Amino acid sequence: MMKQSMLFTVLCFLILSSCSGDFELDKESPTSTLWYDKPASVFEESLLIGNGQIGATIFGGVSNEKIYLNDATLWSGEPRSGYDTITAFKEIPKIREMLRNEDYNQANKLNRRFQGHFSASYAPLGTLYLEFPNQNSYQNYYRDLNVENAISRVYYEVDGVKFQRDYFISYPDQMMVIRIKTNEKEALNFDVRFDSQLRYSTTSSSDDLIVDGYAPYFAAPAYRKNVVDPIRFDPDRGIHFATILNMHKCDGSINVKDTTLSVRNATTAELRVSIATSFNGYDKDPVLEGKPYKENAIQKLEAAKSKGYREIRKNHIDDFSSYMNRVSLSLGENTVPNEPIDVRLKAYAKGAEDPNLESLYFQFGRYLMISSSRTPEVPANLQGIWNHMIRPPWSSNYTLNINTQENYWLAESGNLSEFHQPLLSFIKNIASSGEVTAKRFYGINEGWTSCHNSDIWAISNAVGGFGQGDPRWASWNMSGPWLATHLWNHFEYTQNLEYLRKDAYPLLKGSALFCLKWMVKDKNGNWITSPSTSPENVFVTDKGFVGATLYGATADLAIIRECLIQTREAARTLGIDKEFQDCITSVLENMYPYQIGQDGSLQEWYHDWKDKNPLHRHQSHLYGLFPGNHITVDESPEIAKACAKALEIKGDETTGWSKGWRFNLWARLHDGERAYKMYRELLRYTEPGSKNKGGTYPNLLDAHPPFQIDGNFGGAAGVIEMLMQSNNEQITLLPSLPKAWSCGTVKGICARGGITIDMSWKDGKVTLLKGTSKINRDVTFVFNGENKTLSLRKGETTSIL
């Protein structure tokens, strides 16, 4: 470890002391920089950049650089139609009768009839290749990614000549920029090529390579192994795209021939990459009603034509850092040498203390959100916006039984409320299609719902290929009320009444209406759901039957409780719909209550049945504890204790996103040491290609495995849950502080009620506390064993301690 640290120090000295011209490569902060001493060989070692729509994966190769390109709006498929022919709802009385008779086998079979089309798939746009001749032998290699300014860099030397590349994707100027330079005149020679797994053609001009292509209109999920012609193209169907590679500035010669752009005898070159697609909305045909994607790609380049590199770079940094710098976090003194991230991860996995790595992982989560969630109506998917496979795992879609929602647990508390908007606006789209799903699949003419999967076309039906999917995952229909809770969550943090009145409440009410109409009464007069499943899990009855379909699964009822509570509170806040409020109250008072099993754990099933796999990755029946808020250690201690018992039974060994969820659950239980253990589990080093459950790859991405971004977001959110928990009336500080974080400082995190918090602590006690409120309000702070109620004034920072 000392050898690596000394190598980095020497390298930084050499760079600082001997680089000529405007080489600005210098030693970066270990709390804001991922750096490595060799190029990436696989995706899980690469570095990701993005502007919320365009994404790039940087490998940092020397003689051959490979860059995967993506666009958030480039998916397979097209708007769905034909739902009027679906009559699945006619089977509901029959399946409910089977369940009343405890005939779970036949009910499970019949539950397949509620399935429709599979979702579309997020597509890889293509790969950009930079090829540098005669650079196979190199020294002093260094590459990094600064999460504060979203710039990735590569530095190396060949025969004493220094080369540097800078990469970033600008949101203000809507393009990717790559600047390549050397310290020796006319020593820079390289070729640029583009390739794609999609259909495309290439044309050229004096300084440009112009790509015109289109995505498949059909892409079968990767887990469907026996599909004939799983990828289907038609130039008259699907989303089209344009990519323009523009050599904006070069002091050498430029030659464009066929599919290659060549630079010779240069000292500096600047490549600009503009991308646009024809996607024009979830309900618009991308060919007949699509955006003029070629013209848009050209327009972006033209708009920035008069701007030099430094201006575009400064605009990019000012924009990105304005969001990143809202929050800072220090978790104590760090004595770990500033070594490559993979080296630090390996040491951490062996038990080393590295508070800077822990805070960097948190900030990396915020970095990924800014980089992947900035396109209206297009939320971050299972891989954010970074995907290089034409049939990616689980279609890289919106998996709505946890994963898409987990992507956004960080948004509000992490002071990135604007980046919640892609999901919030998407909910409006899926609610529209969800009205059709409610009617045609479930026979409900009021409200809306959605199911297990969705995509850029906002499909809301239960997927499964009309009966091919296992009901344990394909037939679940409760993602609508789960999604709807994000609407109230956004209001809680922003206190924007106009948003609540105009946007959030109508959608919340629509979701609540579906829930009220969907529920039926059990034999004891309690409201339950029927049919019901618990996401991706299966039960074993007392008679030994193994199945997924039942009535009154705890997860269903927990999600519905949270949705109804929030809808009622929204109506009260707006002073409207008194009769509807009373209806909700009556139903809430008569819902089937939480049950504690003989083993002391919260029951997942209506009856005290066992899980086929007690260690199952999902813990959906604990939803009311987190991300819900109606189970708490203070107000429902027995249920909270039963949640803890359920987590103990499941253990800590699970997939990446599940570790992120369990991390937050333990934090909500105020068990700081167990939560911290889960955080360390989440950061456990995982070799690329390993099948080990959970952990972190060398580039800090979450290992599901394979890569899924939800674990990163869930992990970052959990850090805040350890440091602060809140509702609209009360903010609890350091509720789950572990001994490892006995001292620290955090600034800029957000609490419900519209409060921003700055805080320092020492020996586990708060020593400095400031609050800034979006509105005039009274709020109670709980810290150091005391309750302190204060009146905060809108826009003013109040020193509380």
N, C-alpha and C positions, 0 to 999 in steps of 0.2 A: 504493500500500500504506500509506503514511504517513497519507494522508487517511482511510482506513478505520479505522486504529488510533486516530487522534485522535477520530473520530466515536464509537467505542466508549467511549473514556475519558470524553468529555463526557457521553454517555448515562448511563454508570454514575454519574457525579457527580450528574446531575440526578435520577436515581432515588433515590440515597442521601439527597440533601439535601432533596428536596421531596415525597417520598411520605408521605402521612399515614396514620394508623391503623397496621395491622400489615403493610404492604407490606414484604416481606423480600427483594425482588429486589436482588441485588448482583453485583458482578463475580466470576465463577467462575474457578477455576484452569484455565489452558490445557492442563494435563495430564489433566484429568478432565471437560472440558465441550466438547460440540459446540454452537456458537452461530452464529446467522445474523441478517442484518439485513433479511430479507424472508420472507414466507410461502412454503411449498412450493407448487409448481404441479403436480408429478408425484410419484409414489411414491418415486422415487429421490432426492428432496430432503426427504422426510418424516422424522420421528423416531419410533422404535419403542420401545414400552414393553411389559412383560409380566411375569406372575408365574409363568411356567412352564407355565401352561395357558391363561389368557386373554391374548390379545394385542391391542394397539391401535396403529394407525398414525396419527400426529398430523401434520396439515398446517399448523396454525397460521394458518388464514385469519382475516381480521378480520370483515368483514360476513357471511361464510359460512365456517364451520369444518366440515371434513369429517374424520371419524374412522372408519377401517376397523376392524371388530371381528372377532376370530377366537377359536376355542376349539380347543385341540389335539386334542380328541376328536370334532370334527365333520368327518366324512368321508362320501363317498358309499359305497354298497355295504352289505354284510351278510356274515355268515359264509359261507364257501364250502363246498360239498358236491359230491358226485358224483365224487370221485377214484377210487372203486372201478371206474369204467367205463374208466379210462385203462389202456392196455396198451402204452404206448410202449416199455417195456423189451424187448419181443419183437423190436424192430428192432436192438438193440445188436449181436448177433453179425453181422448183415448189414453194418452200417456199419463195424464193426471189420475185417471181411474186405475191404471196399472200400479202407480205409486201408492195410491190409497190402499191397494190390496197387497202392498209390499212385494210386487212382482218386479224386482229390480233388473232381472235379466231381460225381460221383454221391453221394459222401459228404456234400457240402455240401447237396445237395437233400434227402437222407434225414434230415439233422440237424434239419430243420424239424419233424419229427414228434414231437419232444420238447417242443413248446410247448403251453401251456395258456392259461387266462384272463389278460387284462391285469389290472393292479392297479386298485384303487379310487383315487379322487382326493381330495386334501385340499380342503375346501370353505370358501368365504368365508361367515362368519355374516351379516354385514350392514354397513350404513353408518349411523353416527350423524351427524346434521346439527344444528349449532347456528347459528341465524340471528339476526344482530344488526342491527336496522333503523338506518338513518341513520349508518352507520359506514364509508362508502365512502372518505371522506377522513380519513387518519390520519397521524401523525407519530411519530418516535422508536420505530420498531418494533424489537423484539428477541424472539427465541425461542431456547430452548436445551434441552439434555438433559444432565443430570449423571449420569455413569456410576457414580459412587460411591453416590448415594442413589436412583437410578432415578426421578427426578422431572423432568418436562418442563414448561417454563413459556413463556408468551407474554405479552408486555407491549407496549402501545402507548398513544398518546394521541389523543383526538378532541376538537378545540376546547378544549384545555386540560384535559380530563377524562382521568384515568389509569385504564386497565383492565388487569387481570392475571388470567390463568388458570393454574392448576396442575393437572397431570395425573399420576396414578400408579396402578398396579395392585398392590394389597396381596396378598401371599401369606398372612400371618396371618389377614386378614379376608376373603380370597377375593372381592374385588370391585374394580372400577375406581372411582376417585373423581376428580371434576372440581370444583375450587372456582373460582368466578368472582367477582371483586370489583372495586369502583371506589372512588375516593377522594371521590366526590361523592354525597351522599345521594340515593337514589331515581333514580340515573342509569342503572341497569342494567335493560335490557329485551331479552329474547331468547325464541326459540322452539326447541323440541327436537323433532326428527322422527327416525324410524327407517325404513330401507328395506332390502330384501334381494333378491338374485337367486334365493333359495330360496323355497319356498312358506311363507307365514306369514299369520297374522291378528293383529289388535291389539285389545285391550280396555283399559279405563282405570278408574281409581279417582280419588279426590280428589287424590292426589299422585303417582300412578304411571301409566306406560304399560307394558302387559304384552304381550309378543310371544310367540306360540306358533307354532313352525314345524318344518319337517323338510327334511332333505337328500335329494338324489336317491338312488334305489337303484342307479342306473347312471349313470356319467359316462365317456364315451369319452375316451381320451387326446387331447390337442390335436393331436398329430402325425398322428392318423388323420382324414384329410380327407373321406372319402366315407361316413361312418357315417350311416345313417338314424336320426333321432331320437337324437342323441348324448347328450342329458340327459333322463333319465326319472324321473318322480316318481310315487309312490303313497303316500297317507296311511297305508296299512297296512304299509309297508315302509320301511326305512332309519332313520337316526338322527334323533331329534327333539330340539328345543332350546327353551329358554325364555330370554328376555332381559327383565329388569325394569329400567325407568328410573325411579328413585325420587328425587324432589326432597326430600332429607332435611331440608335447612334452607334457609330463604329468608325474608328480612325484608320481602319485597314480596308481591304477590298472585300466586297460582298458579291457573291454569285448565287443565284437561285436557279436550280435546274431540276426538272422533274419533281421529286419529293424531298429534295435536300436543299437546305440553305447553308452556304459555306462562308466562313470568315477566314481571311488570310492576312498575316503580317500586321496584326493590330496590337495595340497596347490596352485599349478599353473597348468594350462592346456592351450594349444594353439591349436586351431582348424583352419585348413587351408581348404579352399573350392576352388576347381578348376572346371571350367565350360568351355565346348567347344561345338560347334554345327557343323553340316555338311554343313551349308550354304557356297557356294563356288562362289557366284556371281549371279547377277540378271538373267542371261541367262543359268545357269547350273542346271540340275536336281540334287536336293540335295541327292538323293539316288544313282543314277547311276554315277553321276559326283561329288559327295559330298566330302568334306574334311574328313580325318580320325579322326573324332571327339573324339573317345575313346582314341586313341593314343595321340592326342594333349592335352587332359585333363591330362593324365598321365605325359606327357613330361613336362608340366608346374610345376607339383609338383617335379619331379625329378630334374629339373634345379635349384630349390630353396632348395633342400634337405640339402645342406651343409650350408645354411645361417640361422643364428639365428634370433630370433624375433627382436632384436634391430637393426640388419643390414637391415632387410626387412622394418621395420618401418621407419628407417632413409632414406632409398632410396625412400620410398613412400612420406615422408614429403618433401624431397629435390625436388622431381619431381613436386609435386602438388603446393607447395608454390612458386616455380620459376615462375609459371604463375600467381597465385593469387597476389603475391607481386609486380607485375608490376604496379598496380594501387592502389593508396590510396585516400581516400576522407574523409574530415571533413567538416561538414556543420554548424559549430558554437559550442559554449559552450553548454554542456548538463548538466542539473540539475536534470534529472529524475533518481530515484534510480535504481540500477541494479537488476531488478526483472525478474521473468519468462516472456518469450516472450508473452504468451497469456495474462498475466496481463497488459503488456505494450501496446499491441494491443487494448485491451478494453479501456484503459485510452486514447489512441490516438484517438480512434473513438469518444470519448466524447469531443475532442478538445484539449487535452494536447499536449504540444510541446515536441517532442522527436527527435532531429536531429540525435542522434546515431541510432535510429531505422530506420530513413530514409536512412542513409548511409549504414546500415547493409542490408536493403532490396536490395539496389543497388549491394552490394558485393555478396549477396546471389544469385542474378541473374548470376553473373560471375561464382560463385561456381557451379551452376547448369549446366552451359555450359561446363566447364571443365569436370564435372562428367558424362555428357550424350552425348557428341559429340566428339568422338575420334576414331570412327571406319570408315575406308575408305569406301565410297560409301553408308554408312548407316547413314543418318542424324538423329538428335533428332526428335522423333515423337510428337504427340499431348500431350503425357505424359512424354516426355523426353526418359527415359528408364525404368520407374517405373510403372508397371501395374500388378494388381493381379486378373483381371477378364478375363475369357475365351471369353466373348463377351463384351469387354470394350466399353465405349461411343464412337460413331463414329469410331469404330474399332481401336482406337488409331493409326490411319494411318497417312499419309501425306496429310493433307487438304491444297490444293494449291491455294485457293482463298484468303488467307491471312495468315493462321496459321503457316504453315511451314516457310514461309518467315519471319514472325514476330519473330520466334525463333532465327533468325540470324541477326536481326537489331543491336544487341549488339556486334557482333563478332569483327568487324574491329575497331570501335571507342573505344570499351572496351579493346583494346590491347590483343585480343585473336584470332588473324588472323588464327593461325594454326587450330583452332577449327571450322573455316568456311569450311575447306577442305572436311569433310564428305558431306556437301550439294553440294559443287562445283563439286566433283567427281560424285555425284549422278546425277547431271544435264547432264553429258555426257551419262550416262545410259538412262535416260529418253528421251534424244534427239534421241538416237538410236531407241527406240520403237516409239518415236514421229514422226519419218519419215514415219513409217507405218500408224500411225493414220492420219497424214496429207494426205496421199494418199488414204487410204481406206474409211475414214470417211468424208473427206472434198475435195477429188478430186484434191489435190495439190501435184505435183510431185517434188517440190523444198522445202527444208527446213523442219522444224519440229515444232510440238506444243504439248502441254499437256493440261489436263483439270482439273476438280475439285478435284479429288482424285488420290493418287498413293500409292505405298507400296514398300516393299523391292524388289519386282520383277519389279519395274520401269514401271508399267502400265501407259499409257498416254491417253487412250481413255476416252471419257465421260462415267461415270458410270451411273447406273440407272436400270440395269437388263433388257436391251432391251425394254425400254418403260415404265417401272414401276416407274421411278423417275420423280418428278416434274421438268419441264424445268428450273424453277427459280434457282435451284442449280445444277441439273444433266447435263444440256446441255451447260454449259459455257466452252469455249475453249481457254481462254487467259492466262492460267498459264505459258505457255511456255515463252512468252516474259517477263513476270514478273520474272520468275526464272532467265532468261538470264541477267537481270540487276545486279544480284549478281556477275556475272563474271566481269563486268566492275567495280563494286564497290570494289571488291577485288584488282583490279589493281590500282584504285585510291589511295588506302591506302598503298599498297606495292611498287608501281612504278616498278614492275617486268616486264620488257619488254619481256623477254623470255616467261614468262607465258602468257602474252597477245598475243604474236604471235602464240605460239604453241597450247595453250589450249582454251583461252577465245574467241579470235576473230572468229575462225571457228564456234563455237557454237552461238555466237552473230549473225554472218552473217546468219546462218541457220534459226534462229528465225526471223530475219528481213525479210528474203526471204518469209517465210510463211505469215507474216503480209502483205507484199506487194502484194502477190498473192491472199490473202483472201479478201482484201478490194475491194469494188466496188464504183462507183460514184452514188451520189444521184441525184435528178432531177435538182439540181443547179450546178452539176459538182464537188461537194466536195467528197473527199474520206471518206467512212464510212465502217462499218462492217454490214453484213447482211447474216444470222440472227444474232441477238445479244441478250444478257441478261446482267443484272447487278447483280452480285453475291447475290443470296438468297433474292433479293428484288422483289417486284411486283408494277406495276403502275396502275393508274386509268386514262383512257383516258377521253377526254372532252365529250365523249358520254357515259361514265359510265362503259366501259368494264374494267374488272380487269384481268391482265395477266402479263406474264414475257417476252414473245418473241416480239422483235421489231427490228428496225434497228438503228445503230449508237448510242448505249448506251455510255454515257460519259466515263464510266470506261474502256471500250474497247479502246477507242481512246486515253485516257490518258496513258494507259499502252503501247500502240503501239508507241505513241510519244516518251516516255522515252526510249524504246528499240531502236527506229530508231536514236534518237539523240546520244545515247551511241555508237551504232554501227558505225555511221559516225565518231564520235570522235575517236573511236578505230582505224578505217582505216586511219584517218589523222595522228594519233600518229605513226602508223607503216609506213606511207608513201605509201600506197597501195590502189588499187581499186578506182581510181579516178572516173571512170564512175559510179560505184556503189554509191559513195558518192553523185554525182550529181543527180542520180535517187532518192536517199533518200531526198535530199534537195527539189527537185521538189514536191515530195509527201507531205512532211511536210508543204510546203507553200500552199497546196491545200486541206488539211484535214479540215473536218467540225470543225469550231472553237468552243471554249467554249461558252456557252450561259448562260446568267444571267436571271433568271425567274422574274416574276412580284413581287414576294415577296422578291427579292433582293438576293436570294441564288443561288448558282451554280446549274444549271439544271443537274439532274441525267439522264434524258431521252432526246432523240432527240427533242421532243416537250416539251412544258412547262406543263407537266402532274404532278400530285401529286402522292406521295407514298400512298399506301393503309395504311401503318403504318408510319407516319411521324417520329416516334421515333426509327425506325429500327436500329438494331445493326451494320449493315454494312454501311460504308461510302466510298465505292470503287470509287465513282466519284471524290473524293478528292485526289486520288492517286498522281496526279501531284504535290501536295503540300508536301506530305509525304506518302510513302517513296520515291516518285519521287522528282526531284529537279528542274523541269522546271517552276513551279509556285513559285514565291517568293514575299515577301512584298515590295521589292525594285524594281524589274523589271516588275512585273505584279500586281500592287497594287489593281486594281479593281477586278481582278479575286480572289486575296487573300482575299479581303473584302467579296466577295461572298461565299468563302469557310467558313469564320468565321460565316456568316449568316446561312449557312447550319448546322454548328455545334451548333449554338444557338437554332435552331429549333429542332434538335435531342435531345438536353439536355445532362445531365451528367449521367443519370441513365441507365446503360447498362451492358452487360456482361463483364467478366474480361478482355479478350483479346481486346475487343472493347474499354474499358477504357484505356488500354495501348496505343491503336492507337490514341484515341482522345487526350491523354496526349501529344504524340509527335506532333500531328497536332497543338495544341494550342502553343506548344513551337516554332514550325516553324513560327507561326503567331506573334511571339515576344510578346505574352501575358503571362507574367510570373505568374501573379496572378491566371489566369484561368488554366494555366498548373499546377500550384502547387495545386490548388483545385482538379484537376483530379488525381494528385499523392496521395493526401490524400484519395480520393475516392477509389483508387486502393488498398490502405492499410487499408481500413475500415474492422474491425474485422467481420468475418463471421462464425457463428456456423456451425460445421459439420452437414450435412443433411439439412441445410437451403436452401430454394429455392430463397433467395434474390439474385438479380443480382449483379455479380461482388464482389470484395473485396478480403480479404486474410484470409485463414484458420489459426488455431493456429500454424501450422508448417511453416508459411510464404508462403505456396503454393497458387497460384492463384485460386480463386473460379470463375469458368466460370458462374454458376455452371454446372456440377461438376468440379473437378480439371482439368485444362489444363495449361500446362507449358508456353504457349505463352505469357500470361499476365505478368508473371515474367520477361521474356526476354524483352518484350515491355516496361515494366516499367523501367527496368534498362537502356535501351537505351535512354529513354526519359530524364533521369537525365542528361546525357551528352548533349543532344540537348538543354537543358536549359542553360548549362554552356558554350557550344561551338558549333558553326555551321561552316561548311567549304565547299569550293569547291577547285578546283585545283589551284586557284590563290589567294584566300582570306580566312582568318580565322577570324571569328567574335566571340569575347569573351563576355561572360555573356549576350547573346542576350535576354534571358527570365528569368532573375534573379528575384525571388520573394523577398518581404521584409523579409520573414522568414529566408532567406539564405543570409542576408546582409554581413556576414563575413564567410570566409571559405578557404579551401585549397584543391586542387586536383593535383595529380601527375600521369603522365603516360598515360593519355588519348590520343587518336590518331585522327589526322585530315587528310582529303584528301590532296594528294600531298606528302604523306610519312612523315608527321611531328608528333612528339610526344611532348606533351605540359605538362609543370608543371606551376601551377598558384596559386597565393594567392590573396584574395581580402578582402577589408574592407569597410564598409559603401557603398557597391555596386560598388566600384571602384577597378580595378586591381592594386595591390601593388607590385607584383613580377611575372615575366613572363620569362620562359625559353623554348626554342625550340630546338629539335634535329631532323635533317633531314636524310632520307635514301639516298638522292641524293643531288648534288649541285643544288640549285634553289633560285630564288627570290620569296618571298611571302609577301603579304600585311596582316598585322594584324590590326584589327579594335577593338579598346577598348578605354574606357574613353572619347568617343566623338572624337577620332582622328584616322587617318589612318597612319600606319607606315610600309613602305616597306623595307625589309631587304634581304640581300644575306646570305643564310645559306649554310654551307659546309657539305658535306656528313660525317656522323658519329660524328660531333662535336656538343656540346651543346652550344648554344648562349644565353647569358643573354640579354633579350630584354628590361626588366624593372627591 
